[in-house]
Amino acid sequence: MSFELAFEQVLGEVAKPTGQFYVVLWQDSPYYGGPEEGGWWGTDRIPLQYASFATEEAAEKAKSKIDMLAQEMSADAKRRHGQYCLEQCEWLEARGLDDSYLREDDGEDSYSVSVQNTLPEARLGCRHYE
């Protein structure tokens, strides 16, 4: 019995053959690394969702639809981050505190879409100064 057939028998209809092209929705999350050398930042890149397609053309068509979702998610993240910053400024002002009282802000998340021919993997940034 082939591996593919055995796999399908074990999982039933849940099993799906993989395509050659993957449409991936990514979340890019910046982070503040530390004050060394005047401060430094990094970014974690995390795949939130992906789908496989048999052809690049089908993947690109799907990507164009998901691009709009990613743009909306980025705009929403930017609004939420702006609101967070405003609340922090108002909190500091109400207490007469300098902005150095709070930790450095990481920044807002952003979202993007890619078509690739490999399975997506999270890429976590380095958490120490190099």
N, CA, C and O atoms as CSV, one atom per row, in Angstrom:
chain,resi,resn,atom,element,x,y,z
A,1,MET,N,N,0.846,-1.172,0.000
A,1,MET,CA,C,0.000,0.000,0.000
A,1,MET,C,C,0.900,1.246,0.000
A,1,MET,O,O,1.891,1.309,0.727
A,2,SER,N,N,0.539,2.221,-0.818
A,2,SER,CA,C,1.341,3.447,-0.896
A,2,SER,C,C,1.137,4.294,0.355
A,2,SER,O,O,0.135,4.171,1.059
A,3,PHE,N,N,2.101,5.141,0.606
A,3,PHE,CA,C,2.023,6.050,1.745
A,3,PHE,C,C,0.790,6.941,1.624
A,3,PHE,O,O,0.068,7.139,2.600
A,4,GLU,N,N,0.547,7.482,0.417
A,4,GLU,CA,C,-0.581,8.390,0.216
A,4,GLU,C,C,-1.904,7.704,0.522
A,4,GLU,O,O,-2.777,8.283,1.169
A,5,LEU,N,N,-2.050,6.458,0.051
A,5,LEU,CA,C,-3.286,5.720,0.279
A,5,LEU,C,C,-3.457,5.401,1.768
A,5,LEU,O,O,-4.553,5.537,2.310
A,6,ALA,N,N,-2.389,4.982,2.417
A,6,ALA,CA,C,-2.447,4.690,3.850
A,6,ALA,C,C,-2.810,5.950,4.628
A,6,ALA,O,O,-3.612,5.892,5.560
A,7,PHE,N,N,-2.235,7.071,4.259
A,7,PHE,CA,C,-2.503,8.348,4.909
A,7,PHE,C,C,-3.980,8.700,4.784
A,7,PHE,O,O,-4.614,9.086,5.765
A,8,GLU,N,N,-4.527,8.566,3.577
A,8,GLU,CA,C,-5.934,8.869,3.345
A,8,GLU,C,C,-6.849,7.921,4.112
A,8,GLU,O,O,-7.891,8.342,4.615
A,9,GLN,N,N,-6.473,6.650,4.209
A,9,GLN,CA,C,-7.301,5.698,4.935
A,9,GLN,C,C,-7.335,6.025,6.426
A,9,GLN,O,O,-8.378,5.894,7.068
A,10,VAL,N,N,-6.217,6.442,6.969
A,10,VAL,CA,C,-6.164,6.767,8.393
A,10,VAL,C,C,-6.973,8.024,8.690
A,10,VAL,O,O,-7.712,8.067,9.674
A,11,LEU,N,N,-6.839,9.036,7.857
A,11,LEU,CA,C,-7.496,10.322,8.122
A,11,LEU,C,C,-8.839,10.486,7.434
A,11,LEU,O,O,-9.585,11.408,7.763
A,12,GLY,N,N,-9.162,9.635,6.507
A,12,GLY,CA,C,-10.436,9.749,5.811
A,12,GLY,C,C,-10.470,10.975,4.920
A,12,GLY,O,O,-9.481,11.296,4.262
A,13,GLU,N,N,-11.587,11.652,4.896
A,13,GLU,CA,C,-11.765,12.796,3.999
A,13,GLU,C,C,-11.036,14.042,4.484
A,13,GLU,O,O,-10.955,15.029,3.753
A,14,VAL,N,N,-10.516,14.015,5.679
A,14,VAL,CA,C,-9.784,15.170,6.199
A,14,VAL,C,C,-8.489,15.366,5.425
A,14,VAL,O,O,-8.056,16.500,5.221
A,15,ALA,N,N,-7.866,14.272,4.991
A,15,ALA,CA,C,-6.586,14.356,4.287
A,15,ALA,C,C,-6.771,15.014,2.928
A,15,ALA,O,O,-7.712,14.701,2.199
A,16,LYS,N,N,-5.870,15.922,2.597
A,16,LYS,CA,C,-5.894,16.602,1.305
A,16,LYS,C,C,-4.507,16.530,0.696
A,16,LYS,O,O,-3.519,16.723,1.404
A,17,PRO,N,N,-4.409,16.261,-0.575
A,17,PRO,CA,C,-3.087,16.300,-1.194
A,17,PRO,C,C,-2.577,17.741,-1.222
A,17,PRO,O,O,-3.350,18.678,-1.421
A,18,THR,N,N,-1.295,17.904,-1.024
A,18,THR,CA,C,-0.743,19.254,-1.023
A,18,THR,C,C,-0.513,19.727,-2.439
A,18,THR,O,O,-0.220,18.937,-3.336
A,19,GLY,N,N,-0.650,21.014,-2.626
A,19,GLY,CA,C,-0.349,21.617,-3.908
A,19,GLY,C,C,1.107,22.023,-3.927
A,19,GLY,O,O,1.824,21.875,-2.937
A,20,GLN,N,N,1.517,22.519,-5.024
A,20,GLN,CA,C,2.901,22.938,-5.158
A,20,GLN,C,C,3.099,24.386,-4.713
A,20,GLN,O,O,4.213,24.787,-4.376
A,21,PHE,N,N,2.020,25.168,-4.713
A,21,PHE,CA,C,2.128,26.581,-4.370
A,21,PHE,C,C,1.263,26.891,-3.153
A,21,PHE,O,O,0.137,26.410,-3.034
A,22,TYR,N,N,1.813,27.703,-2.253
A,22,TYR,CA,C,1.120,28.043,-1.012
A,22,TYR,C,C,0.869,29.541,-0.964
A,22,TYR,O,O,1.767,30.343,-1.222
A,23,VAL,N,N,-0.361,29.907,-0.631
A,23,VAL,CA,C,-0.712,31.300,-0.370
A,23,VAL,C,C,-0.688,31.438,1.146
A,23,VAL,O,O,-1.391,30.721,1.858
A,24,VAL,N,N,0.130,32.367,1.628
A,24,VAL,CA,C,0.362,32.487,3.073
A,24,VAL,C,C,-0.015,33.887,3.548
A,24,VAL,O,O,0.416,34.884,2.968
A,25,LEU,N,N,-0.818,33.956,4.600
A,25,LEU,CA,C,-1.132,35.214,5.276
A,25,LEU,C,C,-0.167,35.340,6.442
A,25,LEU,O,O,-0.177,34.519,7.359
A,26,TRP,N,N,0.672,36.378,6.402
A,26,TRP,CA,C,1.720,36.592,7.408
A,26,TRP,C,C,1.345,37.713,8.362
A,26,TRP,O,O,0.685,38.681,7.986
A,27,GLN,N,N,1.783,37.558,9.607
A,27,GLN,CA,C,1.729,38.638,10.589
A,27,GLN,C,C,3.167,39.009,10.928
A,27,GLN,O,O,3.953,38.161,11.352
A,28,ASP,N,N,3.503,40.275,10.740
A,28,ASP,CA,C,4.815,40.783,11.124
A,28,ASP,C,C,4.650,41.585,12.406
A,28,ASP,O,O,3.943,42.593,12.432
A,29,SER,N,N,5.308,41.131,13.468
A,29,SER,CA,C,5.188,41.765,14.777
A,29,SER,C,C,6.544,42.320,15.201
A,29,SER,O,O,7.460,41.558,15.507
A,30,PRO,N,N,6.672,43.649,15.220
A,30,PRO,CA,C,7.934,44.238,15.648
A,30,PRO,C,C,8.104,44.142,17.159
A,30,PRO,O,O,7.130,44.032,17.904
A,31,TYR,N,N,9.341,44.185,17.588
A,31,TYR,CA,C,9.619,44.195,19.021
A,31,TYR,C,C,10.860,45.041,19.265
A,31,TYR,O,O,11.756,45.131,18.425
A,32,TYR,N,N,10.884,45.654,20.439
A,32,TYR,CA,C,12.040,46.432,20.871
A,32,TYR,C,C,13.000,45.472,21.551
A,32,TYR,O,O,12.625,44.765,22.487
A,33,GLY,N,N,14.241,45.450,21.078
A,33,GLY,CA,C,15.208,44.498,21.604
A,33,GLY,C,C,15.937,44.973,22.843
A,33,GLY,O,O,16.231,44.171,23.730
A,34,GLY,N,N,16.234,46.251,22.922
A,34,GLY,CA,C,16.955,46.759,24.079
A,34,GLY,C,C,17.659,48.066,23.772
A,34,GLY,O,O,17.682,48.503,22.621
A,35,PRO,N,N,18.228,48.691,24.781
A,35,PRO,CA,C,18.822,50.012,24.621
A,35,PRO,C,C,20.257,50.012,24.075
A,35,PRO,O,O,20.841,51.075,23.868
A,36,GLU,N,N,20.821,48.826,23.843
A,36,GLU,CA,C,22.211,48.774,23.373
A,36,GLU,C,C,22.368,49.540,22.058
A,36,GLU,O,O,21.500,49.493,21.187
A,37,GLU,N,N,23.499,50.247,21.935
A,37,GLU,CA,C,23.813,50.992,20.700
A,37,GLU,C,C,22.691,51.949,20.298
A,37,GLU,O,O,22.448,52.154,19.108
A,38,GLY,N,N,22.012,52.530,21.273
A,38,GLY,CA,C,20.964,53.492,20.974
A,38,GLY,C,C,19.590,52.879,20.745
A,38,GLY,O,O,18.660,53.584,20.354
A,39,GLY,N,N,19.448,51.597,20.979
A,39,GLY,CA,C,18.166,50.909,20.811
A,39,GLY,C,C,18.133,50.128,19.520
A,39,GLY,O,O,18.685,50.561,18.508
A,40,TRP,N,N,17.497,48.998,19.552
A,40,TRP,CA,C,17.370,48.200,18.340
A,40,TRP,C,C,16.048,47.439,18.358
A,40,TRP,O,O,15.496,47.130,19.414
A,41,TRP,N,N,15.568,47.152,17.169
A,41,TRP,CA,C,14.287,46.488,16.995
A,41,TRP,C,C,14.463,45.273,16.098
A,41,TRP,O,O,15.421,45.168,15.332
A,42,GLY,N,N,13.527,44.380,16.216
A,42,GLY,CA,C,13.479,43.203,15.352
A,42,GLY,C,C,12.038,42.924,14.981
A,42,GLY,O,O,11.125,43.625,15.420
A,43,THR,N,N,11.838,41.902,14.175
A,43,THR,CA,C,10.484,41.546,13.740
A,43,THR,C,C,10.318,40.037,13.727
A,43,THR,O,O,11.175,39.308,13.226
A,44,ASP,N,N,9.209,39.580,14.281
A,44,ASP,CA,C,8.802,38.185,14.164
A,44,ASP,C,C,7.861,38.093,12.968
A,44,ASP,O,O,6.985,38.939,12.790
A,45,ARG,N,N,8.049,37.063,12.155
A,45,ARG,CA,C,7.185,36.845,10.989
A,45,ARG,C,C,6.492,35.500,11.192
A,45,ARG,O,O,7.134,34.450,11.192
A,46,ILE,N,N,5.174,35.550,11.363
A,46,ILE,CA,C,4.411,34.369,11.736
A,46,ILE,C,C,3.346,34.078,10.680
A,46,ILE,O,O,2.560,34.959,10.335
A,47,PRO,N,N,3.318,32.849,10.168
A,47,PRO,CA,C,2.240,32.512,9.230
A,47,PRO,C,C,0.944,32.263,10.003
A,47,PRO,O,O,0.895,31.401,10.880
A,48,LEU,N,N,-0.101,33.021,9.675
A,48,LEU,CA,C,-1.379,32.866,10.363
A,48,LEU,C,C,-2.242,31.790,9.713
A,48,LEU,O,O,-2.886,30.992,10.395
A,49,GLN,N,N,-2.244,31.784,8.389
A,49,GLN,CA,C,-3.043,30.824,7.623
A,49,GLN,C,C,-2.324,30.566,6.308
A,49,GLN,O,O,-1.576,31.413,5.820
A,50,TYR,N,N,-2.556,29.389,5.741
A,50,TYR,CA,C,-2.072,29.137,4.393
A,50,TYR,C,C,-2.972,28.127,3.704
A,50,TYR,O,O,-3.672,27.345,4.347
A,51,ALA,N,N,-2.936,28.163,2.384
A,51,ALA,CA,C,-3.698,27.221,1.565
A,51,ALA,C,C,-2.802,26.779,0.418
A,51,ALA,O,O,-1.960,27.542,-0.057
A,52,SER,N,N,-2.990,25.546,-0.019
A,52,SER,CA,C,-2.167,25.028,-1.113
A,52,SER,C,C,-2.959,25.010,-2.409
A,52,SER,O,O,-4.175,24.813,-2.413
A,53,PHE,N,N,-2.238,25.221,-3.521
A,53,PHE,CA,C,-2.828,25.258,-4.853
A,53,PHE,C,C,-1.946,24.467,-5.803
A,53,PHE,O,O,-0.725,24.418,-5.651
A,54,ALA,N,N,-2.585,23.853,-6.780
A,54,ALA,CA,C,-1.851,23.021,-7.732
A,54,ALA,C,C,-1.072,23.838,-8.744
A,54,ALA,O,O,-0.062,23.377,-9.275
A,55,THR,N,N,-1.541,25.066,-9.015
A,55,THR,CA,C,-0.843,25.896,-10.011
A,55,THR,C,C,-0.523,27.266,-9.430
A,55,THR,O,O,-1.189,27.740,-8.510
A,56,GLU,N,N,0.493,27.880,-9.977
A,56,GLU,CA,C,0.862,29.228,-9.538
A,56,GLU,C,C,-0.228,30.225,-9.914
A,56,GLU,O,O,-0.486,31.168,-9.166
A,57,GLU,N,N,-0.856,30.032,-11.039
A,57,GLU,CA,C,-1.927,30.920,-11.484
A,57,GLU,C,C,-3.085,30.921,-10.477
A,57,GLU,O,O,-3.600,31.982,-10.123
A,58,ALA,N,N,-3.490,29.740,-10.023
A,58,ALA,CA,C,-4.566,29.650,-9.028
A,58,ALA,C,C,-4.144,30.301,-7.711
A,58,ALA,O,O,-4.949,30.958,-7.052
A,59,ALA,N,N,-2.884,30.115,-7.336
A,59,ALA,CA,C,-2.378,30.717,-6.097
A,59,ALA,C,C,-2.361,32.242,-6.201
A,59,ALA,O,O,-2.748,32.930,-5.257
A,60,GLU,N,N,-1.923,32.764,-7.322
A,60,GLU,CA,C,-1.875,34.223,-7.508
A,60,GLU,C,C,-3.282,34.818,-7.490
A,60,GLU,O,O,-3.482,35.912,-6.961
A,61,LYS,N,N,-4.243,34.122,-8.052
A,61,LYS,CA,C,-5.633,34.587,-8.048
A,61,LYS,C,C,-6.154,34.654,-6.611
A,61,LYS,O,O,-6.803,35.626,-6.224
A,62,ALA,N,N,-5.869,33.624,-5.833
A,62,ALA,CA,C,-6.280,33.618,-4.429
A,62,ALA,C,C,-5.554,34.711,-3.654
A,62,ALA,O,O,-6.150,35.364,-2.797
A,63,LYS,N,N,-4.276,34.912,-3.948
A,63,LYS,CA,C,-3.487,35.942,-3.258
A,63,LYS,C,C,-4.106,37.318,-3.439
A,63,LYS,O,O,-4.157,38.107,-2.496
A,64,SER,N,N,-4.579,37.611,-4.654
A,64,SER,CA,C,-5.151,38.937,-4.903
A,64,SER,C,C,-6.379,39.182,-4.031
A,64,SER,O,O,-6.644,40.320,-3.646
A,65,LYS,N,N,-7.128,38.129,-3.716
A,65,LYS,CA,C,-8.286,38.278,-2.834
A,65,LYS,C,C,-7.846,38.463,-1.384
A,65,LYS,O,O,-8.423,39.272,-0.657
A,66,ILE,N,N,-6.841,37.725,-0.967
A,66,ILE,CA,C,-6.368,37.789,0.417
A,66,ILE,C,C,-5.597,39.086,0.671
A,66,ILE,O,O,-5.554,39.562,1.805
A,67,ASP,N,N,-4.991,39.660,-0.363
A,67,ASP,CA,C,-4.279,40.933,-0.208
A,67,ASP,C,C,-5.176,42.005,0.403
A,67,ASP,O,O,-4.737,42.771,1.260
A,68,MET,N,N,-6.421,42.057,-0.034
A,68,MET,CA,C,-7.347,43.062,0.502
A,68,MET,C,C,-7.589,42.825,1.992
A,68,MET,O,O,-7.654,43.775,2.772
A,69,LEU,N,N,-7.721,41.566,2.383
A,69,LEU,CA,C,-7.885,41.238,3.799
A,69,LEU,C,C,-6.663,41.682,4.596
A,69,LEU,O,O,-6.802,42.262,5.673
A,70,ALA,N,N,-5.477,41.414,4.077
A,70,ALA,CA,C,-4.240,41.792,4.769
A,70,ALA,C,C,-4.158,43.308,4.930
A,70,ALA,O,O,-3.734,43.796,5.977
A,71,GLN,N,N,-4.556,44.049,3.911
A,71,GLN,CA,C,-4.541,45.514,3.997
A,71,GLN,C,C,-5.503,46.013,5.076
A,71,GLN,O,O,-5.177,46.922,5.840
A,72,GLU,N,N,-6.695,45.404,5.127
A,72,GLU,CA,C,-7.667,45.781,6.154
A,72,GLU,C,C,-7.146,45.454,7.545
A,72,GLU,O,O,-7.304,46.246,8.474
A,73,MET,N,N,-6.528,44.291,7.688
A,73,MET,CA,C,-5.982,43.898,8.989
A,73,MET,C,C,-4.858,44.833,9.414
A,73,MET,O,O,-4.759,45.179,10.592
A,74,SER,N,N,-4.007,45.248,8.475
A,74,SER,CA,C,-2.916,46.183,8.785
A,74,SER,C,C,-3.471,47.538,9.204
A,74,SER,O,O,-2.994,48.137,10.169
A,75,ALA,N,N,-4.483,48.023,8.477
A,75,ALA,CA,C,-5.087,49.315,8.819
A,75,ALA,C,C,-5.720,49.256,10.206
A,75,ALA,O,O,-5.610,50.208,10.978
A,76,ASP,N,N,-6.379,48.149,10.524
A,76,ASP,CA,C,-6.990,47.984,11.839
A,76,ASP,C,C,-5.918,47.939,12.928
A,76,ASP,O,O,-6.081,48.545,13.987
A,77,ALA,N,N,-4.825,47.224,12.667
A,77,ALA,CA,C,-3.727,47.158,13.643
A,77,ALA,C,C,-3.116,48.541,13.866
A,77,ALA,O,O,-2.757,48.896,14.989
A,78,LYS,N,N,-3.002,49.314,12.792
A,78,LYS,CA,C,-2.454,50.674,12.906
A,78,LYS,C,C,-3.379,51.546,13.753
A,78,LYS,O,O,-2.911,52.308,14.598
A,79,ARG,N,N,-4.691,51.436,13.529
A,79,ARG,CA,C,-5.655,52.206,14.337
A,79,ARG,C,C,-5.572,51.803,15.815
A,79,ARG,O,O,-5.538,52.665,16.694
A,80,ARG,N,N,-5.541,50.497,16.085
A,80,ARG,CA,C,-5.463,50.024,17.475
A,80,ARG,C,C,-4.177,50.507,18.147
A,80,ARG,O,O,-4.186,50.902,19.313
A,81,HIS,N,N,-3.075,50.470,17.399
A,81,HIS,CA,C,-1.800,50.917,17.970
A,81,HIS,C,C,-1.835,52.417,18.244
A,81,HIS,O,O,-1.339,52.872,19.275
A,82,GLY,N,N,-2.412,53.179,17.335
A,82,GLY,CA,C,-2.541,54.622,17.543
A,82,GLY,C,C,-3.379,54.931,18.771
A,82,GLY,O,O,-3.042,55.825,19.548
A,83,GLN,N,N,-4.466,54.198,18.949
A,83,GLN,CA,C,-5.317,54.377,20.125
A,83,GLN,C,C,-4.556,54.034,21.402
A,83,GLN,O,O,-4.667,54.729,22.412
A,84,TYR,N,N,-3.780,52.947,21.342
A,84,TYR,CA,C,-2.961,52.544,22.491
A,84,TYR,C,C,-1.962,53.659,22.843
A,84,TYR,O,O,-1.810,54.012,24.012
A,85,CYS,N,N,-1.295,54.202,21.841
A,85,CYS,CA,C,-0.316,55.270,22.091
A,85,CYS,C,C,-0.989,56.508,22.679
A,85,CYS,O,O,-0.460,57.131,23.599
A,86,LEU,N,N,-2.156,56.859,22.144
A,86,LEU,CA,C,-2.900,58.002,22.668
A,86,LEU,C,C,-3.259,57.782,24.137
A,86,LEU,O,O,-3.104,58.689,24.955
A,87,GLU,N,N,-3.729,56.599,24.468
A,87,GLU,CA,C,-4.076,56.287,25.855
A,87,GLU,C,C,-2.847,56.362,26.764
A,87,GLU,O,O,-2.942,56.827,27.900
A,88,GLN,N,N,-1.702,55.909,26.269
A,88,GLN,CA,C,-0.473,55.982,27.061
A,88,GLN,C,C,-0.073,57.434,27.310
A,88,GLN,O,O,0.313,57.800,28.420
A,89,CYS,N,N,-0.170,58.264,26.257
A,89,CYS,CA,C,0.179,59.689,26.406
A,89,CYS,C,C,-0.760,60.377,27.397
A,89,CYS,O,O,-0.317,61.167,28.231
A,90,GLU,N,N,-2.039,60.078,27.304
A,90,GLU,CA,C,-3.003,60.687,28.223
A,90,GLU,C,C,-2.744,60.228,29.659
A,90,GLU,O,O,-2.875,61.017,30.594
A,91,TRP,N,N,-2.383,58.968,29.836
A,91,TRP,CA,C,-2.084,58.442,31.161
A,91,TRP,C,C,-0.873,59.157,31.753
A,91,TRP,O,O,-0.885,59.547,32.921
A,92,LEU,N,N,0.176,59.327,30.940
A,92,LEU,CA,C,1.380,60.026,31.410
A,92,LEU,C,C,1.067,61.476,31.760
A,92,LEU,O,O,1.483,61.978,32.805
A,93,GLU,N,N,0.329,62.143,30.876
A,93,GLU,CA,C,0.001,63.554,31.082
A,93,GLU,C,C,-0.826,63.745,32.354
A,93,GLU,O,O,-0.595,64.692,33.106
A,94,ALA,N,N,-1.781,62.855,32.597
A,94,ALA,CA,C,-2.634,62.962,33.788
A,94,ALA,C,C,-1.816,62.837,35.070
A,94,ALA,O,O,-2.236,63.325,36.120
A,95,ARG,N,N,-0.664,62.194,34.999
A,95,ARG,CA,C,0.168,61.970,36.175
A,95,ARG,C,C,1.414,62.864,36.198
A,95,ARG,O,O,2.218,62.811,37.129
A,96,GLY,N,N,1.551,63.683,35.155
A,96,GLY,CA,C,2.705,64.573,35.093
A,96,GLY,C,C,4.020,63.836,34.905
A,96,GLY,O,O,5.061,64.290,35.381
A,97,LEU,N,N,3.980,62.711,34.220
A,97,LEU,CA,C,5.172,61.890,34.032
A,97,LEU,C,C,5.776,62.099,32.647
A,97,LEU,O,O,5.076,62.427,31.688
A,98,ASP,N,N,7.067,61.906,32.566
A,98,ASP,CA,C,7.795,61.980,31.295
A,98,ASP,C,C,7.604,60.673,30.521
A,98,ASP,O,O,7.337,59.628,31.115
A,99,ASP,N,N,7.740,60.738,29.205
A,99,ASP,CA,C,7.529,59.524,28.398
A,99,ASP,C,C,8.573,58.438,28.671
A,99,ASP,O,O,8.357,57.282,28.307
A,100,SER,N,N,9.679,58.775,29.292
A,100,SER,CA,C,10.686,57.770,29.619
A,100,SER,C,C,10.214,56.850,30.763
A,100,SER,O,O,10.862,55.848,31.067
A,101,TYR,N,N,9.090,57.199,31.382
A,101,TYR,CA,C,8.539,56.382,32.459
A,101,TYR,C,C,8.084,55.010,31.946
A,101,TYR,O,O,8.152,54.018,32.671
A,102,LEU,N,N,7.622,54.962,30.697
A,102,LEU,CA,C,7.129,53.718,30.116
A,102,LEU,C,C,8.217,53.051,29.273
A,102,LEU,O,O,9.161,53.703,28.826
A,103,ARG,N,N,8.070,51.762,29.068
A,103,ARG,CA,C,9.023,51.038,28.226
A,103,ARG,C,C,8.871,51.473,26.776
A,103,ARG,O,O,7.848,52.043,26.398
A,104,GLU,N,N,9.868,51.210,25.981
A,104,GLU,CA,C,9.839,51.526,24.552
A,104,GLU,C,C,8.729,50.715,23.885
A,104,GLU,O,O,8.556,49.529,24.163
A,105,ASP,N,N,7.996,51.366,23.017
A,105,ASP,CA,C,6.886,50.705,22.328
A,105,ASP,C,C,7.409,49.827,21.184
A,105,ASP,O,O,8.352,50.198,20.485
A,106,ASP,N,N,6.787,48.667,21.007
A,106,ASP,CA,C,7.207,47.745,19.953
A,106,ASP,C,C,6.740,48.174,18.571
A,106,ASP,O,O,7.420,47.886,17.586
A,107,GLY,N,N,5.618,48.842,18.464
A,107,GLY,CA,C,5.069,49.225,17.171
A,107,GLY,C,C,3.899,48.337,16.798
A,107,GLY,O,O,3.608,47.344,17.466
A,108,GLU,N,N,3.228,48.720,15.707
A,108,GLU,CA,C,2.035,47.959,15.330
A,108,GLU,C,C,2.378,46.765,14.448
A,108,GLU,O,O,3.383,46.761,13.737
A,109,ASP,N,N,1.524,45.762,14.511
A,109,ASP,CA,C,1.654,44.610,13.634
A,109,ASP,C,C,1.270,45.013,12.217
A,109,ASP,O,O,0.535,45.980,12.012
A,110,SER,N,N,1.767,44.275,11.258
A,110,SER,CA,C,1.339,44.450,9.873
A,110,SER,C,C,1.117,43.070,9.272
A,110,SER,O,O,1.615,42.067,9.785
A,111,TYR,N,N,0.373,43.035,8.192
A,111,TYR,CA,C,-0.017,41.769,7.581
A,111,TYR,C,C,0.276,41.818,6.087
A,111,TYR,O,O,0.127,42.855,5.441
A,112,SER,N,N,0.693,40.682,5.558
A,112,SER,CA,C,1.002,40.598,4.136
A,112,SER,C,C,0.701,39.189,3.637
A,112,SER,O,O,0.445,38.277,4.424
A,113,VAL,N,N,0.735,39.031,2.327
A,113,VAL,CA,C,0.420,37.751,1.703
A,113,VAL,C,C,1.536,37.412,0.729
A,113,VAL,O,O,2.056,38.285,0.035
A,114,SER,N,N,1.897,36.140,0.683
A,114,SER,CA,C,2.906,35.700,-0.282
A,114,SER,C,C,2.444,34.420,-0.955
A,114,SER,O,O,1.603,33.686,-0.436
A,115,VAL,N,N,3.021,34.173,-2.133
A,115,VAL,CA,C,2.882,32.894,-2.814
A,115,VAL,C,C,4.265,32.279,-2.811
A,115,VAL,O,O,5.235,32.916,-3.226
A,116,GLN,N,N,4.360,31.051,-2.349
A,116,GLN,CA,C,5.654,30.390,-2.282
A,116,GLN,C,C,5.482,28.909,-2.556
A,116,GLN,O,O,4.377,28.372,-2.482
A,117,ASN,N,N,6.594,28.254,-2.874
A,117,ASN,CA,C,6.511,26.824,-3.194
A,117,ASN,C,C,7.045,25.944,-2.065
A,117,ASN,O,O,7.368,24.776,-2.282
A,118,THR,N,N,7.136,26.503,-0.875
A,118,THR,CA,C,7.515,25.734,0.313
A,118,THR,C,C,6.501,26.008,1.413
A,118,THR,O,O,5.842,27.048,1.419
A,119,LEU,N,N,6.382,25.074,2.338
A,119,LEU,CA,C,5.489,25.297,3.475
A,119,LEU,C,C,5.996,26.475,4.302
A,119,LEU,O,O,7.204,26.632,4.479
A,120,PRO,N,N,5.085,27.303,4.809
A,120,PRO,CA,C,5.520,28.460,5.595
A,120,PRO,C,C,6.040,28.059,6.965
A,120,PRO,O,O,5.539,27.122,7.587
A,121,GLU,N,N,7.045,28.777,7.422
A,121,GLU,CA,C,7.595,28.577,8.757
A,121,GLU,C,C,7.723,29.921,9.445
A,121,GLU,O,O,8.071,30.921,8.817
A,122,ALA,N,N,7.443,29.939,10.729
A,122,ALA,CA,C,7.614,31.169,11.497
A,122,ALA,C,C,9.092,31.543,11.520
A,122,ALA,O,O,9.966,30.680,11.591
A,123,ARG,N,N,9.347,32.828,11.460
A,123,ARG,CA,C,10.716,33.340,11.570
A,123,ARG,C,C,10.752,34.314,12.741
A,123,ARG,O,O,10.273,35.445,12.652
A,124,LEU,N,N,11.326,33.850,13.824
A,124,LEU,CA,C,11.387,34.671,15.027
A,124,LEU,C,C,12.710,35.410,15.074
A,124,LEU,O,O,13.771,34.836,14.828
A,125,GLY,N,N,12.630,36.694,15.392
A,125,GLY,CA,C,13.827,37.513,15.459
A,125,GLY,C,C,14.661,37.214,16.691
A,125,GLY,O,O,14.192,36.604,17.652
A,126,CYS,N,N,15.893,37.653,16.639
A,126,CYS,CA,C,16.834,37.456,17.740
A,126,CYS,C,C,16.459,38.374,18.910
A,126,CYS,O,O,16.182,39.556,18.704
A,127,ARG,N,N,16.449,37.852,20.101
A,127,ARG,CA,C,16.059,38.628,21.275
A,127,ARG,C,C,17.249,39.180,22.057
A,127,ARG,O,O,17.071,39.722,23.148
A,128,HIS,N,N,18.442,39.049,21.521
A,128,HIS,CA,C,19.596,39.637,22.200
A,128,HIS,C,C,20.405,40.441,21.191
A,128,HIS,O,O,20.373,40.184,19.988
A,129,TYR,N,N,21.121,41.407,21.712
A,129,TYR,CA,C,21.899,42.295,20.839
A,129,TYR,C,C,23.067,41.533,20.237
A,129,TYR,O,O,23.787,40.826,20.942
A,130,GLU,N,N,23.252,41.680,18.932
A,130,GLU,CA,C,24.363,41.003,18.258
A,130,GLU,C,C,25.364,42.012,17.746
A,130,GLU,O,O,26.372,41.633,17.149
